[in-house]
Every structure is written in C-alpha cells, then in structure tokens.
C-alpha cells in the first residue's frame, strides 16, 4: 500500500516536471510591424490632439483625419507654438533623445514627412 502511494506521488512529480516547461513558455504574440506602426501612429495623433487641447467631436474629427493621413507632421494651420508643442510631445512619446530628437524636431516643425 505504501509502495503504491510512493509510486503514485513519484508519477505525479514526473508528470509535473514534464508539463511545467510547456506551461511556463511565453505564449503571447508580439504585434506585427504593421500593428506596431499603427499603434505608434495612434500615439502620435493622440499626442497632437492633446497638444491642441481638442475634446469631443473636434478631437474625434482630428483623430480620424490624422489616422487616415500622414500623422508625422502637425497640420499646416497650427501656429508655430502649437507645432512646437505637438512635435515636442510626439518626440517625448517616441522616447527620442539627442541627435535623433533634434532631427525629428527639425523634420516635424518643417512639416516634411519622415
């Protein structure tokens, strides 16, 4: 009787040792490049909408336009100060520093595409 219990417990331990690595594997999928690009575009457009202080229908309209078109540069009707604020927030959202930030700011403020 004792041997059966020991055999049973050993069998469970062996089963757990075999199954544990399979369970512990990371099964999350990384987003594709297209999905990552869309996520970044959404972050950028959101930062621009926040910089402009848009709310409600105006924000929704802006986000729709921004996401369907080029979100790399602020809209042309923004004042220079609004462009600076929007580009700065976008650069911060992207975590840019040093030369990369300077290049991005120059491109963003000029209204050029990336």
C-alpha atoms as one frame of an Amber mdcrd trajectory, in Angstrom:
protein
   0.000   0.000   0.000   2.823   2.391   0.895   4.688   1.491  -2.296   1.623
   2.311  -4.375   1.339   5.750  -2.779   5.042   6.426  -3.299   4.775   5.292
  -6.923   1.713   7.489  -7.407   3.432  10.551  -5.893   6.575   9.944  -7.965
   4.417   9.640 -11.073   2.777  12.996 -10.300   6.162  14.632  -9.709   7.479
  13.301 -13.011   4.353  14.452 -14.844   4.690  17.920 -13.325   8.375  18.064
 -14.295   7.470  17.265 -17.890   4.451  19.581 -18.100   5.910  22.592 -16.266
   8.240  23.805 -19.062   5.377  23.637 -21.555   3.138  25.657 -19.267   5.858
  28.190 -18.452   6.521  29.079 -22.107   5.528  32.592 -23.127   2.550  32.207
 -25.430   1.969  35.932 -26.060   2.344  37.029 -29.662   4.319  40.130 -30.494
   2.469  42.606 -32.709   3.445  42.631 -36.365   5.367  45.541 -37.865   2.143
  46.911 -39.361   0.392  46.699 -35.994   3.301  48.431 -34.270   3.266  51.181
 -36.895  -0.478  51.694 -36.408  -0.047  51.805 -32.616   2.688  54.420 -32.984
   0.541  56.428 -35.377  -2.306  56.377 -32.838   0.046  57.559 -30.080   1.372
  60.351 -32.296  -2.071  61.559 -33.334  -3.263  61.390 -29.738  -0.294  63.481
 -28.589  -1.059  66.076 -31.259  -4.751  66.190 -30.303  -3.788  66.630 -26.644
  -1.303  69.370 -27.525  -4.088  71.217 -29.341  -6.454  70.726 -26.375  -9.101
  69.076 -28.541 -12.109  67.417 -26.930 -15.320  65.734 -28.014 -16.327  65.940
 -31.659 -13.353  68.126 -32.597 -10.943  65.554 -31.184 -12.752  62.693 -32.889
 -12.680  64.521 -36.247  -8.978  65.339 -35.829  -8.094  61.753 -34.877  -9.979
  60.403 -37.887  -8.171  62.761 -40.250  -4.802  62.216 -38.593  -5.046  58.423
 -38.640  -6.178  58.299 -42.252  -3.442  60.639 -43.485   0.147  61.385 -42.612
   0.479  61.827 -38.856   4.192  62.568 -38.989   3.787  66.326 -39.160   1.342
  68.622 -37.420  -1.404  70.121 -39.562  -0.342  73.230 -41.521  -2.946  75.503
 -39.868  -1.229  75.267 -36.470   0.708  78.230 -35.149   4.460  77.811 -34.721
   3.976  77.487 -30.948   1.318  74.789 -31.412   3.620  72.933 -33.837   6.473
  73.137 -31.332   4.273  71.784 -28.535   2.848  68.968 -30.680   6.242  67.954
 -32.076   7.812  68.063 -28.612   5.103  65.808 -27.172   5.430  63.419 -30.106
   9.217  63.262 -29.685   8.765  62.580 -25.961   6.174  59.880 -26.686   8.683
  58.206 -29.009  11.418  58.488 -26.359  13.763  60.371 -28.686  16.915  61.958
 -27.258  19.988  63.795 -28.533  20.617  63.907 -32.264  17.588  61.720 -33.050
  15.305  64.158 -31.214  16.893  67.151 -32.933  16.459  65.598 -36.391  12.875
  64.635 -35.619  12.025  68.125 -34.316  13.509  69.732 -37.415  11.522  67.457
 -39.725   8.324  67.766 -37.690   8.457  71.574 -37.439   9.173  71.980 -41.149
   6.096  69.929 -41.953   8.074  67.438 -44.017   7.229  63.757 -43.999   9.612
  61.318 -42.349
